[in-house]
Amino acid sequence: MGGSPMVELATDLTVREVARAAETVLGRSVQVTPDTDIARDLAVDSLALMNIVMELEDRFDLSIPLDRLATVQTVGDLSDLINKLRVKA
């Protein structure tokens, strides 16, 4: 990866929280990596995605703008977005 260990740790922790939020919303166990495609690999539709996002907003105490979600395809994309929003908060 080549990133700093702190950034990689934050990303790993955020990926884990995305997985927990998905499990809460979907009611089933999920295995994710940063490369996991949210729609395809987790079989998440737009309503479930919004519920996952709301769960993550509560967990991280932040607001994820809907227009920023348009670029999110993988768990890593969502994790990166959350980490960027946390830095700005």
C-alpha positions as CSV (number, residue, x, y, z in Angstrom):
1,M,0.0,0.0,0.0
2,G,2.7,2.5,0.9
3,G,0.4,4.6,3.0
4,S,1.2,5.6,6.6
5,P,0.5,3.0,9.3
6,M,-2.0,5.4,11.0
7,V,-4.0,5.9,7.8
8,E,-4.1,2.1,7.1
9,L,-5.2,1.5,10.7
10,A,-8.0,4.1,10.4
11,T,-9.1,2.5,7.1
12,D,-9.1,-1.0,8.6
13,L,-11.2,0.1,11.5
14,T,-13.6,2.0,9.3
15,V,-13.9,-1.1,7.0
16,R,-14.8,-3.1,10.1
17,E,-17.4,-0.6,11.1
18,V,-18.9,-0.7,7.6
19,A,-19.1,-4.4,7.9
20,R,-20.9,-4.1,11.3
21,A,-23.3,-1.6,9.9
22,A,-24.1,-3.8,7.0
23,E,-24.6,-6.8,9.3
24,T,-27.0,-4.7,11.4
25,V,-29.0,-3.6,8.4
26,L,-29.0,-6.8,6.5
27,G,-29.5,-9.1,9.5
28,R,-26.8,-11.5,8.3
29,S,-23.0,-11.9,8.6
30,V,-20.9,-10.3,5.9
31,Q,-17.3,-10.6,5.0
32,V,-15.8,-7.5,3.5
33,T,-12.5,-6.1,2.3
34,P,-11.8,-2.6,0.9
35,D,-12.4,-4.1,-2.6
36,T,-15.8,-5.5,-1.8
37,D,-18.4,-4.1,-4.2
38,I,-21.3,-3.0,-2.0
39,A,-24.1,-3.6,-4.5
40,R,-22.8,-6.7,-6.2
41,D,-20.9,-8.6,-3.5
42,L,-23.2,-7.7,-0.6
43,A,-26.5,-7.6,-2.6
44,V,-27.3,-4.2,-1.2
45,D,-30.0,-2.1,-2.9
46,S,-30.3,1.6,-2.6
47,L,-32.7,1.5,0.4
48,A,-30.4,-0.9,2.3
49,L,-27.4,1.3,1.4
50,M,-29.2,4.4,2.8
51,N,-29.9,2.4,6.0
52,I,-26.2,1.4,6.2
53,V,-25.2,5.0,5.7
54,M,-27.5,6.2,8.5
55,E,-26.1,3.5,10.8
56,L,-22.6,4.8,10.0
57,E,-23.6,8.4,10.5
58,D,-24.7,7.5,14.0
59,R,-21.6,5.5,14.7
60,F,-19.2,8.2,13.6
61,D,-21.4,11.2,14.5
62,L,-21.1,12.7,11.1
63,S,-23.3,13.5,8.1
64,I,-22.5,11.8,4.7
65,P,-23.8,14.1,1.9
66,L,-25.9,12.2,-0.6
67,D,-24.0,13.7,-3.6
68,R,-20.8,12.2,-2.3
69,L,-22.3,8.7,-2.2
70,A,-22.6,8.7,-6.0
71,T,-18.9,8.0,-6.2
72,V,-19.1,5.1,-3.7
73,Q,-18.9,1.6,-5.2
74,T,-16.7,-0.4,-2.8
75,V,-16.4,-0.7,0.9
76,G,-13.0,1.0,0.5
77,D,-14.7,3.9,-1.3
78,L,-17.1,4.3,1.6
79,S,-14.4,3.9,4.2
80,D,-12.3,6.6,2.5
81,L,-15.2,9.0,2.3
82,I,-16.0,8.5,6.0
83,N,-12.3,9.1,6.9
84,K,-12.2,12.3,4.8
85,L,-15.3,13.6,6.5
86,R,-14.0,12.7,9.9
87,V,-10.8,14.7,9.3
88,K,-12.9,17.8,8.3
89,A,-15.2,17.5,11.3
